[in-house]
């Protein structure tokens, strides 16, 4: 709210404190400034500039610039190419000529402004954050949050804080905890050198249908509303969902329905190749039936298949510690966020960032031994450790589970499995 009684320049249009703006492919963003001025002088200029928040240096090409003066004591200025980076401080002032006091008159300021990448957070409770426990994961200048109160702020846990929310559809009611995305944003910021913005839209317990615009779609609509309120443009989407679809009648067609969700998001945001990073489900340690266990396996396989699509990437979570029977713990979330960041750095930004986890790269039958399947993983950093028999692999097909034997292992990341029968289905 502008105070019309203040002297000098006041802002009515422009960025706000803590806001992050999505850069273009050229690494810049343009935005408009407008406001009013109150000053008694025959000859005056309204000016604005950007400086680096940490030391006050003017941003190259954005030192004091004169605004266009309009009727009714209004002013307007456009900066077409503010470079990626920050944090910046926006300063305004009124410069008066022909007066005894040559000091400029005050103007409004905007603090902690940045230009970088914005990421949407979507999915269910492991995306919104319910991890318990403690771990070093502090707030970091340059990793900011567009909260569900539609206010930009420093990102801190819990990210899905419902205080003063304008989006009650994402209020689950369960106490919110720790999420992976602060660690995700911090790692990206450190590696890329510009700020990262987070837009949380996840809802605990939500099935995929609530994200499908051709079905229930309420969370899909809410996600788009949050993106528009944050500026309308994002760099990508991080996704952790699927637990609520681990049931008969829902898991079998998950891959096709998720592909439809991906296509709908890209069409709605106008980015045909929008990067989408998705977690592969972790474990469920509660009581289950054989049918439920099979659904969890089918869902993970569906996620693996979905990640074969263009610009969809899979991040494993099955080995991470839990804080209850289904939710990744605080320590596990820090690891998961760093895994997501490594994936983004590698597949979105093309940087050399080998994963710090075992990731399946390919499967192939050995032609000379048709009962053997070769699994190629990312190369273990220090080679395999094999103190005894390995029982970590199993075959599950349309007829059920079957134990397999590890018959080959090498430090290039290849594992050869001897199967007791040919897979069915």
QUILIN-V842855 format. One record per helix or strand of 3 or more residues. SS is the DSSP state (A for helix, B for strand). FROM is the first residue (numbers start at 1). LEN is the number of residues. Records with the same first field share a line. If there is no record, write none. Layout:
BEGIN
SS->FROM-LEN  FROM-LEN
END
This chain:
BEGIN
B->8-6  20-3  28-11  43-10  68-3  74-10  85-13  109-15  143-4  152-3  196-5  236-5  275-6  312-5  360-7  369-9  394-4  400-4  405-5  414-5
A->125-4  168-3  181-12  208-4  218-12  243-3  254-16  290-17  330-19
END
